[in-house]
Amino acid sequence: MANAKNRFVPPDWAFEFHGHKCPFMPLGYRMGLLALDKLGVPREKDHALHVFLEIGEGHPQTCMGDGIQIATGATFAKGLMEKTYWGKLAATFWYPGKTPVRYTLKPSLLEGFGKFEFFALRKKGIEPSQIAPAITQEVIDWTLSLPDDEIYVFSERPDFHYEPPKGSFNKAICSGCGEVVFERYVRMKEGKPYCIPCSGYKG
């Protein structure tokens, strides 16, 4: 990569986890590291840090979500990442006792991508894994060479309030399918516990 000493270069395993090389996973990775710095907290091992990712569906820049998870440890499976489905390239990072912070990608950065062959090929429907490595590396190296303030807009969000749901090991057996369902998602029907699909309720 452009600079092997650049702390914003994701490790090789991050690209393996993500499945392909592209510029947006590294942009999410860098965003996550910057957020940890601003909050003054380490990479999340357990369940404190929460990330509210403003991406949606059907736009290729959603790859940045994997980068954020890799950098911060605030993973989807731990219940630490939520999508707002706003179709924006931004995220708010919340940590107990800290002022939440938000990062978004600058429009000028996206405009700059227009000069790269990588995006011309992506617009033709070619998947990132099918693009020549040198073409992909060119745009990754370019993003790594930019200073933070040419990529991101940072803001504090003192008005942002969040209360994590309380964890519980309590569970029941669904009277319909016989599968385990945790209590938060149990729905009672005629005095019996059901999972949401078997209950017929929408949520």
C-alpha positions, 0 to 999 in steps of 0.5 A: 500500500501507499504507506506501510506505516500509515495506521489507517491501512487496514490489516490484510485479514480485514480485506479477507473478512470483507471479501474484496478490496475496495476504498470504502471498507478502508474509509470505514476503518479510518472513521472508526479509528478516528471515532475511538480517538475522539471518544478516548476509548479503546477498541470495544471488547464487550458491549459498551460502544454503540454505532449508528450507521446511516447507510441504507441498501442498494448503494455500494458504499455500504462497505464502510460498515465492515471497516467500522466494525473491524476498527471499533469492535462494535459489531452487528452480532454483538448488537453494537451496530444499527443501521438507520437506512437513511442512505447517508455515508455517516455514523454516530458513535455512542459510549457511556459517559461520553459525548457522542460523535458523528463522522460523515464523508465529504461530498468533495471526496465522492466527487474526487472518486470520479477520476478513477477507473475503479468507479467507472467499472463499478458503474458498469456492474463489475464487482470489486473482486473482478477488477484488476488489483492495480486499478483498485489499489490506485484508489485505495492509495489515493484515499490513504494519502488524504488528510482527515479533513479532506475526507470527513466532517466531524461533529459532536452530538450532545443532543443524541440520547441512547439507552441500550436494552438490558441483557437477559438470559431468560427464554421460552420455548415457542408453542408453535415451532418448539424453538428457543426464543428469548424473552424480549421477543416472546409474544403471548397468544391465548396464554401461551408463548410464541416466537414472532413468526408463529404468533402472527404478530408483525413485531 
